[in-house]
Every structure is written in structure tokens, then in C-alpha cells.
Amino acid sequence: MQVDEAIRSRKSVRSFLPTPVPQSVVRHILELAARAPSGNNVQAWRVHVVTGNALRVLGEAMRAEARDHTQSCIPEYSYYPDQWVEPYLSRRRQCGYSLYEVLGIDRQDMAGRQRQMLRNFTFFDAPVGIMVTTDRRLNTGSFMDLGMFLQNIMLAARGQGLHTCPQAAFADLHHIVRQHLELGDEEILACGVSLGFEDEGARENALQMPREPVDAFARFYS
Ligand SMILES: Cc1cc2nc3c(=O)[nH]c(=O)nc-3n(C[C@H](O)[C@H](O)[C@H](O)COP(=O)(O)O)c2cc1C
């Protein structure tokens, strides 16, 4: 697959088929992902790949915690600001609303929105969950490296005909993840990735999130 095509065809998939993904394919994706650059080549990423029964058990535990104990769901790092400002606030709202709209969930339907949100924790039915951590003894720069590693996972997945959803939502559930997977004390759960084959008939997968044109974010000097 050409790089342009892999980039253009990547999207966040929120409904997967149960079709399993062989471990050899996941290994191949991770091997490619680890070609990501990192400052001083520190390669501060760690992954925990979860499938089968372990995935089901972890998914149910996270879902139950997110549903019943929201006050315990505090991430170890701040992805988002406390105070949103424009233009990010509007984009964020548009992101949420377009998902609910494509699914036919009314804005006022809090139970419906909650049900959809909770699907994050059961990996949108994907057969593979990848928990991505970094080392808390490093600094914020390592999050850049992690982003490149994550993007490589998502693009390498396209090369295998697979799709992904990056999910920072898991960061809120690090205390549950720690009960099920062997994370070292120094590991900070940054993000998860659901991986599998897209359910092409699912309405949420038809979502195409817009982007600003180049001239809105780039200036050229000569
Ligand atoms: C680091 C990261 C974390 C994200 N976390 C979530 C998440 O927890 N749940 C979710 O449904 N989407 C999540 N997303 C997906 C974004 O909503 C999505 O990338 C954005 O709306 C653009 O859509 P696209 O990925 O289809 O191009 C995340 C994306 C990134 C990069």
C-alpha cells in the first residue's frame, strides 16, 4: 500500500468484526511501529497486547468501573485542558455531535450517549487491544515519540488491511488495567488502540471527520 493511501484510508473505526488477527500480524505491526523516531533513540514505548479471554475480562472490568465509579477514573496525565478555548472547543463539540448524529443518538439522550461512550472500554468489539505506555521518569517530549509510534501502528495496520481506533479513554482506567496486566510502577498508561477488521456496515464507521485546509494552519516564507 502506498503511504498516501495508508494515511488517507486511516480513520477511527468504532465497530469491528469478530474476525481474529493472528499474533504474527500484530508482531509485524509492532516491529514496523518501533521504527518510529524518538529523541536520542530512547524508544520509551511499551505495549501490552490483549486478546481472547483476557480482552473480554479486562473490557468488562473497565466498562463496569467507567459506568459505576466515574469518580475513581482519573488519568495519570492531562490530555485535555481544564479550560477549552476556541477554535478547539467547537471542533471538540463537532467531533462528539457528528458521532451521535451518524448513530441517530439524540443530543438530549444521555443514556444513549453513555452507552456509546462505554463501548470504548470493550474495544468497540475489536479482537485485539493494545495498551501503550511510556516511562513516567522521562519528560513530556517522550509523548511526541509515543505519538509517532502510535501513528506507525495505525498506518502499519492499514498495510495489513486492518483498522484501528486510538483511545485515550483507557488512560482513565489505568487502575483497572494495572489489576489485569503487568504494568511496572514506572509505566504511565498513555493510550490504547483497538485493532481489527472494520465492520463496513456499521454507521459509526461512515464518519469522516473534516480537516482544516493547509492555508488555515501553514504559512510559507521565502
Ligand atoms: C491520542 C488519541 C486519543 C483518542 N481517544 C479516543 C477515544 O478515547 N475514543 C474515541 O472514540 N476516539 C478517540 N480518538 C479518535 C479521535 O476522535 C479522532 O482521531 C478524530 O476525531 C479524527 O477522526 P479520524 O481519526 O477518523 O480521522 C483519539 C485520537 C487520538 C489521536
The ligand as an ORCA input file, in Angstrom:
! r2SCAN-3c Opt
* xyz 0 1
  C      -4.382     10.100     21.110
  C      -5.821      9.965     20.664
  C      -6.776      9.573     21.561
  C      -8.106      9.376     21.157
  N      -9.012      8.882     22.054
  C     -10.231      8.494     21.604
  C     -11.118      7.811     22.486
  O     -10.828      7.592     23.656
  N     -12.302      7.377     21.981
  C     -12.665      7.585     20.672
  O     -13.746      7.152     20.280
  N     -11.835      8.254     19.816
  C     -10.635      8.691     20.255
  N      -9.756      9.318     19.391
  C     -10.131      9.479     17.973
  C     -10.409     10.932     17.571
  O     -11.711     11.294     17.963
  C     -10.245     11.010     16.043
  O      -8.903     10.761     15.711
  C     -10.626     12.371     15.453
  O     -11.986     12.639     15.667
  C     -10.332     12.417     13.950
  O     -11.033     11.374     13.288
  P     -10.280     10.251     12.441
  O      -9.337      9.544     13.349
  O     -11.398      9.328     11.966
  O      -9.577     10.917     11.312
  C      -8.465      9.608     19.800
  C      -7.487     10.071     18.907
  C      -6.186     10.249     19.329
  C      -5.145     10.705     18.341
*
